[in-house]
Amino acid sequence: MDKSDKNNPWWGPGLSVFAEVTGWIVGPIILALYVGRFFDNKYDTYPWFFLGFTAVAFFVSIYGIIKIADRFIKAAEQEIKNRKNHKNKDS
């Protein structure tokens, strides 16, 4: 265990991914709720703007989650590769 491992707990990366995914789920939905409600009240079109913005928020959330998952998978693959290389050097 090197010095950087002592400063970063084992659960840190998981918590970071959880927080990012939660943000990508909650953020667009809350924004869609308020913006959709505002436009529905302004143009008296209840519930069409709300539903439209919610659908867009759903796809924005999916895009963000896929982006985070891709980044996390690449980082995990790189860490596995580094550990294998480090193990082979020690042998």
N, CA, C and O of each residue as an XYZ file, in Angstrom:
364
protein
N       0.856     -1.172      0.000
C       0.000      0.000      0.000
C       0.900      1.233      0.000
O       1.694      1.431      0.919
N       0.771      2.050     -1.027
C       1.589      3.251     -1.069
C       0.862      4.411     -0.393
O      -0.271      4.276      0.069
N       1.546      5.552     -0.349
C       1.024      6.698      0.383
C      -0.320      7.190     -0.173
O      -1.184      7.611      0.596
N      -0.504      7.144     -1.496
C      -1.762      7.616     -2.087
C      -2.941      6.729     -1.680
O      -4.067      7.216     -1.569
N      -2.694      5.424     -1.453
C      -3.763      4.537     -1.014
C      -4.217      4.847      0.406
O      -5.383      4.632      0.739
N      -3.327      5.344      1.238
C      -3.685      5.683      2.616
C      -4.601      6.897      2.675
O      -5.439      7.000      3.571
N      -4.446      7.819      1.725
C      -5.254      9.032      1.724
C      -6.624      8.831      1.071
O      -7.550      9.601      1.323
N      -6.750      7.818      0.249
C      -8.006      7.551     -0.450
C      -8.606      6.240      0.042
O      -8.030      5.175     -0.178
N      -9.769      6.307      0.713
C     -10.387      5.065      1.190
C     -10.859      4.202      0.021
O     -11.063      4.700     -1.087
N     -11.031      2.914      0.276
C     -11.432      1.964     -0.768
C     -12.802      2.284     -1.336
O     -13.087      1.946     -2.485
N     -13.656      2.930     -0.555
C     -15.011      3.219     -0.989
C     -15.125      4.565     -1.698
O     -16.209      4.917     -2.163
N     -14.054      5.313     -1.790
C     -14.072      6.644     -2.406
C     -14.526      6.650     -3.858
O     -15.423      7.416     -4.212
N     -13.932      5.816     -4.710
C     -14.374      5.822     -6.119
C     -15.843      5.433     -6.293
O     -16.542      6.006     -7.129
N     -16.307      4.475     -5.518
C     -17.712      4.069     -5.609
C     -18.657      5.185     -5.196
O     -19.694      5.403     -5.822
N     -18.284      5.889     -4.131
C     -19.103      7.003     -3.667
C     -19.116      8.131     -4.699
O     -20.139      8.784     -4.908
N     -17.984      8.346     -5.329
C     -17.898      9.372     -6.363
C     -18.810      9.047     -7.544
O     -19.535      9.913     -8.033
N     -18.768      7.801     -7.995
C     -19.631      7.388     -9.112
C     -21.099      7.489     -8.710
O     -21.931      7.944     -9.495
N     -21.415      7.066     -7.493
C     -22.798      7.159     -7.006
C     -23.288      8.603     -7.016
O     -24.408      8.877     -7.446
N     -22.455      9.524     -6.544
C     -22.846     10.934     -6.497
C     -23.039     11.498     -7.900
O     -23.980     12.255     -8.141
N     -22.163     11.137     -8.819
C     -22.297     11.627    -10.189
C     -23.558     11.093    -10.859
O     -24.285     11.844    -11.510
N     -23.815      9.804    -10.699
C     -25.004      9.200    -11.309
C     -26.268      9.808    -10.706
O     -27.222     10.106    -11.426
N     -26.275      9.987     -9.402
C     -27.431     10.592     -8.745
C     -27.670     11.997     -9.274
O     -28.812     12.390     -9.512
N     -26.601     12.748     -9.457
C     -26.732     14.096    -10.009
C     -27.309     14.096    -11.407
O     -28.125     14.952    -11.749
N     -26.881     13.122    -12.230
C     -27.388     13.040    -13.586
C     -28.838     12.577    -13.629
O     -29.537     12.834    -14.609
N     -29.294     11.907    -12.595
C     -30.699     11.488    -12.550
C     -31.572     12.617    -12.001
O     -32.573     12.993    -12.610
N     -31.184     13.142    -10.861
C     -32.013     14.122    -10.155
C     -31.988     15.496    -10.825
O     -33.031     16.133    -10.965
N     -30.812     15.953    -11.237
C     -30.674     17.300    -11.787
C     -31.587     17.577    -12.971
O     -32.387     18.510    -12.916
N     -31.491     16.791    -14.040
C     -32.355     17.064    -15.196
C     -33.852     16.917    -14.898
O     -34.669     17.654    -15.451
N     -34.208     15.979    -14.035
C     -35.629     15.783    -13.729
C     -36.187     16.988    -12.962
O     -37.278     17.469    -13.265
N     -35.440     17.467    -11.976
C     -35.899     18.637    -11.216
C     -35.981     19.858    -12.117
O     -36.936     20.631    -12.041
N     -34.978     20.029    -12.971
C     -35.000     21.147    -13.909
C     -36.209     21.036    -14.841
O     -36.887     22.033    -15.095
N     -36.482     19.838    -15.350
C     -37.629     19.630    -16.233
C     -38.937     19.921    -15.505
O     -39.862     20.491    -16.084
N     -39.009     19.535    -14.254
C     -40.223     19.781    -13.483
C     -40.522     21.266    -13.396
O     -41.643     21.692    -13.672
N     -39.523     22.061    -13.015
C     -39.753     23.497    -12.851
C     -39.947     24.222    -14.191
O     -40.832     25.068    -14.320
N     -39.126     23.890    -15.174
C     -39.235     24.565    -16.466
C     -40.543     24.171    -17.151
O     -41.232     25.025    -17.709
N     -40.886     22.893    -17.112
C     -42.139     22.441    -17.712
C     -43.349     23.071    -17.053
O     -44.296     23.475    -17.728
N     -43.312     23.152    -15.744
C     -44.437     23.770    -15.025
C     -44.543     25.257    -15.359
O     -45.640     25.786    -15.540
N     -43.386     25.926    -15.438
C     -43.386     27.346    -15.783
C     -44.032     27.578    -17.148
O     -44.910     28.430    -17.282
N     -43.599     26.821    -18.164
C     -44.156     27.003    -19.505
C     -45.610     26.559    -19.584
O     -46.397     27.171    -20.306
N     -45.981     25.520    -18.866
C     -47.388     25.105    -18.856
C     -48.269     26.201    -18.257
O     -49.352     26.473    -18.774
N     -47.817     26.828    -17.180
C     -48.592     27.911    -16.573
C     -48.624     29.141    -17.486
O     -49.647     29.817    -17.593
N     -47.500     29.421    -18.137
C     -47.423     30.606    -18.989
C     -48.314     30.474    -20.226
O     -48.982     31.434    -20.610
N     -48.328     29.303    -20.846
C     -49.070     29.113    -22.085
C     -50.355     28.301    -21.906
O     -51.036     27.991    -22.884
N     -50.686     27.959    -20.660
C     -51.903     27.207    -20.339
C     -52.003     25.934    -21.187
O     -53.001     25.696    -21.868
N     -50.940     25.123    -21.124
C     -50.864     23.899    -21.927
C     -50.691     22.655    -21.064
O     -50.213     21.630    -21.550
N     -51.070     22.728    -19.800
C     -50.860     21.610    -18.878
C     -51.358     20.303    -19.478
O     -52.486     20.281    -19.971
N     -50.626     19.253    -19.471
C     -49.291     18.917    -18.968
C     -48.244     18.768    -20.069
O     -47.231     18.106    -19.845
N     -48.443     19.349    -21.234
C     -47.623     19.018    -22.395
C     -46.169     19.463    -22.281
O     -45.271     18.683    -22.599
N     -45.912     20.681    -21.843
C     -44.515     21.094    -21.674
C     -43.835     20.258    -20.593
O     -42.680     19.859    -20.742
N     -44.547     20.000    -19.522
C     -43.980     19.172    -18.445
C     -43.593     17.801    -18.981
O     -42.487     17.326    -18.722
N     -44.475     17.171    -19.712
C     -44.179     15.850    -20.262
C     -43.039     15.898    -21.279
O     -42.188     15.010    -21.305
N     -43.025     16.916    -22.099
C     -41.959     17.052    -23.089
C     -40.600     17.251    -22.452
O     -39.623     16.603    -22.828
N     -40.544     18.159    -21.474
C     -39.271     18.391    -20.796
C     -38.841     17.179    -19.977
O     -37.647     16.910    -19.845
N     -39.803     16.452    -19.430
C     -39.468     15.235    -18.686
C     -38.879     14.179    -19.620
O     -37.926     13.495    -19.247
N     -39.419     14.039    -20.806
C     -38.877     13.083    -21.778
C     -37.456     13.471    -22.177
O     -36.576     12.614    -22.264
N     -37.234     14.753    -22.418
C     -35.883     15.223    -22.755
C     -34.935     14.970    -21.584
O     -33.802     14.535    -21.787
N     -35.389     15.238    -20.368
C     -34.564     15.021    -19.181
C     -34.203     13.547    -19.029
O     -33.100     13.218    -18.591
N     -35.114     12.675    -19.382
C     -34.849     11.236    -19.320
C     -33.679     10.871    -20.225
O     -32.776     10.141    -19.817
N     -33.700     11.378    -21.449
C     -32.621     11.063    -22.383
C     -31.304     11.735    -21.994
O     -30.231     11.168    -22.200
N     -31.387     12.929    -21.437
C     -30.177     13.599    -20.934
C     -29.575     12.781    -19.799
O     -28.356     12.621    -19.731
N     -30.415     12.263    -18.907
C     -29.943     11.433    -17.801
C     -29.280     10.156    -18.312
O     -28.221      9.762    -17.821
N     -29.893      9.521    -19.280
C     -29.316      8.301    -19.846
C     -27.947      8.598    -20.449
O     -26.998      7.843    -20.241
N     -27.844      9.697    -21.198
C     -26.563     10.073    -21.796
C     -25.500     10.283    -20.711
O     -24.379      9.789    -20.836
N     -25.846     11.005    -19.665
C     -24.895     11.271    -18.591
C     -24.456     10.010    -17.878
O     -23.280      9.860    -17.548
N     -25.383      9.105    -17.636
C     -25.052      7.856    -16.947
C     -24.148      6.992    -17.819
O     -23.205      6.383    -17.314
N     -24.420      6.931    -19.104
C     -23.567      6.155    -20.007
C     -22.163      6.753    -20.052
O     -21.173      6.021    -20.063
N     -22.078      8.071    -20.076
C     -20.789      8.749    -20.092
C     -19.985      8.432    -18.827
O     -18.788      8.152    -18.904
N     -20.635      8.477    -17.677
C     -19.969      8.167    -16.409
C     -19.543      6.706    -16.372
O     -18.420      6.395    -15.975
N     -20.433      5.809    -16.784
C     -20.109      4.373    -16.773
C     -18.934      4.078    -17.689
O     -18.056      3.291    -17.333
N     -18.905      4.695    -18.859
C     -17.801      4.481    -19.792
C     -16.478      4.944    -19.184
O     -15.468      4.247    -19.275
N     -16.492      6.110    -18.570
C     -15.283      6.633    -17.928
C     -14.826      5.730    -16.781
O     -13.633      5.465    -16.629
N     -15.772      5.264    -15.982
C     -15.440      4.401    -14.854
C     -14.888      3.059    -15.329
O     -13.931      2.545    -14.750
N     -15.475      2.493    -16.366
C     -15.004      1.208    -16.907
C     -13.595      1.354    -17.461
O     -12.747      0.490    -17.235
N     -13.337      2.446    -18.190
C     -11.988      2.669    -18.720
C     -10.962      2.821    -17.599
O      -9.851      2.300    -17.702
N     -11.324      3.528    -16.531
C     -10.412      3.697    -15.399
C     -10.153      2.359    -14.714
O      -9.024      2.078    -14.313
N     -11.189      1.531    -14.576
C     -11.025      0.218    -13.944
C     -10.152     -0.686    -14.803
O      -9.302     -1.406    -14.279
N     -10.355     -0.656    -16.117
C      -9.521     -1.463    -17.014
C      -8.064     -1.015    -16.950
O      -7.159     -1.850    -16.973
N      -7.831      0.286    -16.872
C      -6.473      0.809    -16.787
C      -5.821      0.391    -15.471
O      -4.638      0.052    -15.449
N      -6.573      0.412    -14.383
C      -6.036     -0.002    -13.085
C      -5.684     -1.491    -13.095
O      -4.651     -1.890    -12.557
N      -6.532     -2.300    -13.699
C      -6.244     -3.737    -13.804
C      -4.984     -3.958    -14.629
O      -4.134     -4.772    -14.269
N      -4.868     -3.234    -15.732
C      -3.688     -3.348    -16.584
C      -2.429     -2.937    -15.822
O      -1.398     -3.603    -15.918
N      -2.511     -1.840    -15.066
C      -1.365     -1.381    -14.276
C      -0.974     -2.389    -13.214
O       0.213     -2.618    -12.984
N      -1.954     -2.993    -12.565
C      -1.645     -4.006    -11.531
C      -0.991     -5.233    -12.151
O      -0.065     -5.803    -11.573
N      -1.470     -5.645    -13.330
C      -0.852     -6.786    -13.993
C       0.606     -6.480    -14.366
O       1.495     -7.309    -14.177
N       0.828     -5.278    -14.898
C       2.194     -4.882    -15.257
C       3.089     -4.808    -14.028
O       4.250     -5.215    -14.071
N       2.552     -4.293    -12.945
C       3.333     -4.170    -11.700
C       3.650     -5.568    -11.160
O       4.757     -5.821    -10.684
N       2.667     -6.471    -11.237
C       2.861     -7.852    -10.759
C       3.910     -8.567    -11.604
O       4.744     -9.293    -11.063
N       3.879     -8.373    -12.921
C       4.851     -9.009    -13.806
C       6.264     -8.489    -13.561
O       7.222     -9.250    -13.703
N       6.423     -7.221    -13.200
C       7.734     -6.658    -12.898
C       8.304     -7.215    -11.611
O       9.518     -7.379    -11.489
N       7.439     -7.511    -10.643
C       7.873     -8.051     -9.364
C       8.309     -9.504     -9.473
O       9.104     -9.971     -8.657
N       7.805    -10.222    -10.461
C       8.097    -11.652    -10.610
C       9.469    -11.910    -11.161
O       9.855    -13.064    -11.341
